[in-house]
Amino acid sequence: MDFSTTERGLQSLQKRTPDLSPQVKSIAATLLTCHFSDPAFLKGTKELLEIGTRGESDEHADPRWEPLAVGFYLTSSYLQHATALYRNDDSNISDVYMEGPRVPTVDTAVVQKKVNVEGMQVSSPEDGIVESDIVPFCEFIMAMCHGHLEHNEPRVRTLVAKVVGQHAKLGTTLKSENEMGAAIIAQSVSLYNTVLISLYEHLDSGRDSEQMSKSTEGALDDTTGWRALETNLYGIGSFIQASGARYFEFSGDRNENCISGGGVDEKLLKSVEHCCVTHVNRHVRAAGINVLEQMIHACTASFHKIDDASTAEMDGRGAIDMLLLPDSRLRQTIIAVLKTALGDNWSQVRMAGSVLCRVFFVAMIEYAEKFPTKMEDREIWLTPIYPILLPRMCLNRFYLAQGVKLYSHETWRILFDRSKGSAGAGIESVAMNAGAICRYYVKMADADNHVVREAACQAIAELANKIGRSEEHSHYLAPYVITLLQALLMCFHDESWPVRDEACLACGTFCLAYPKECEAELPTLFSRWTEQLTDQIWSVREDAAVALGDAIEAYGSSMFDQVMDILKRDLPSAKSQPAMSRDEYKRRQNDIDSHTDSQLYSCGSLAPKLRKGGAGRIGCSDCLITREKAPWEATDGCIYLIRELCSKLSTASSSDLVLSDDDLLPIMTELVDSCRVKHFPQSDDLRTTLWKQLPIIGKALGKQRFKRIYLQMFLNMLMDNVDLKSHASQLSIHAAGQCAEELANLVGHGIFRGRLEEDWQKDNFDRAMEERRQMAKSTVPEVFSPFGPAEAKLSVHPAVGADSLGISKPQPNGFGLMESF
């Protein structure tokens, strides 16, 4: 079914398989030619709803849901159109926030430019509706909504929720100025009460009730919608959004549950909190969060049209007080829900919680901005909730889901730019709440979800980088350094390699910020760093090298000597790689027997689950299913380590320790010999790494030094790899061509070409440069996408500088995409 427009919804009825009855198709064809003002429109809509309710005895034993869904969709569009006709302003008729593609969108094309026809605002003369038809039609629709709140088809239930909201919006627009408005408001309140009763009944019955557990249709799981419970919550949210500030008047009529002076149904708040915090179903939790979001909007609607603070005290403060006062039940509920939702295991719920969090903070900030006399109270409203919400908001800026991550970054900017007005306000707030943030990070480093553990390691690294290395704020973090370091050491043994990777980087950052505090754990850290330097994952090897470079910068010559010993030991490892032909490698990769009856993995369920390692729970095993490390991978890790040594120790200005040519020349000579090997297929991958890192090494050493001592030793192997006849992999050939271009830019094209001794080498170089020029002409400019990698805008290595010819992975300050804190 296509619910993008009313036209497409009706056309879908004519194309359904199996076919719908000729009567339904005939009604759809008639409605396609009708305007909202035509009597045939309301007549046809009613017929679709009745057919979807009772069925057609001559055609189907059971009613089909499609006519019912389209009938409700047409009803929602009709009510939206009627609301637009009676509005006195040009504001948009927005929909209630509903997550995901499962939710149809009301047709926005039904509202066109308004003209005055017989005293009534209409879209055009033919679209003016008959006023006397509205109330009877709404009575019919309310009866239909009562009957289908618990329909088996979730799309029908969702559209019922939409109709509830549009009906309430029409009543709010008309208000009680005439008999028609009073009648529609009475209908809305009656249906709202019915929705509340249905909500409470579903919560009381639960998932294990006899009625639902014995029916296949009633079986409930943890992921799909829970019958009418989710729809009831969206219906309530739609009603609140449509009613605006008047919602608290309607809610206050329920005296037996109303909070004194608050106008909020306390039983509803308790039920919503249960749905958001305790309920097992993610759709229900997200729908409950939406209800709270709409309540906040209703609170803020009361002061948006007030011009002075004295009037606010009389007219608007009662509703906004429910967000500001510490003893307010609504405020307490929102904070309790955010405490759980911002750490939910489902990204959908975490995103809904992030939206609620922003709306909550912005509501308080906007109130203070609107009434300057209240500015001094702003910190009284915000500061007490910082220890609860700031840790979760900080962590979500590193969460794997891009929507949550980017939205959380923007929320952070909005909160501290608007509430504090200074660039360092975020860092100051984090430092002042360091205890709560550190405790939360340590807890999340031990979470069951490996994505959360990864984010926790990144967030801990940010603390060390931004707070620990700040003279003004480092003392706030100092009491928690040992605890944070122990959490990272635990993550060092994680089964998930991204967690190990981030823990590795974070430990290096901690050593830079707190070298004395980390010195006791240095033997363990060094062992883990050198182990990950030979890991099967290339990014883990690279980040282990980055961490070892940080350790050298922190501990000086003692660490440098240990690293040099490891480098000399592991660099020649590729020579000992067992020989294998390319054909043999392909046969092994395509061997059916090797891939039969093996463990299957699902990106949705992450099966088998990635367990937490270390801490005495399951030993030091990093993975249940893994391959053995290959010797060439140790050489590959050493290439990254050489890059770090050259970047950090090439000049006296960068460190008291300087990497001399007496130390570096033997290493570079061994590097060339080790990367020249070709007796195994992965040797192309090894050379690809070399060509990607060599321009960074050359830039770090400096033009004169690199050109005089080290350039010549790589040229033969580089030009051989550029040659298309070398049978190397395409990745290796491309990397070699890019390396040649960057090195030529560094030392000069004429000098680089002059160093080539053979004519075939010069020909290969000229061809590669021409290909690079053609590629540059055809390259499409990069445009940032929120759906791209987390570090879409790569930064250069800090030791190389912004004008580097090579691009290195962003450093673990966290935050190549967005500013931190």
Secondary structure by P-SEA (a helix, b strand, c coil): cccccaaaaaaaaacccccccaaaaaaaaaaaacccccaaaaaaaaaaaaaaacccccccccccaaaaaaaaaaaaaaaaaaaaaaccccccccccccccccccccccccccbbbbccccccccccccccccccaaaaaaaaaaaaaccccccaaaaaaaaaaaaaaaaaaaaaccccaaaaaaaaaaaaaaaaaaaaaaaaaaaccccccccccccccccccccccaaaaaaaaaaaaaaaaccaaaaaaacccccccccccccaaaaaaaaaaacccccaaaaaaaaaaaaaaaaaaaccccccccaaaaacccccccccccccccaaaaaaaaaaacccccccaaaaaaaaaaaaaaaaaaaaaaaacccccccccccccccccccaaaaaaaaacccaaaaaaaaaaaaaaaaacccccaaaaaaaaaaaaaaaaaaaaaaacccaaaaaaaaaaaaaaaaccccccccccccccaaaaaaaaaaaacccccaaaaaaaaaaaaaaaaacccccccaaaaaaaaaaaacccccaaaaaaaaaaaaaaaaaccaaaaaaaaaaaaaccccccccccccaaaaaaaaaccccccccbbbbccccccccccccccccccccccccccccaaaaaaaaaaaaaaaaacccccccccccccccccaaaaaaaaaaaccccccaaaaaaaaaaacaaaaaaaacaaaaaacccccaaaaaaaaacccccccaaaaaaaaaaaaaaaaaacaaaaaaacccaaaaaaaaaaaaaaaaaaaacccbbbbcccccccccccccccccccccccccccccccccccc
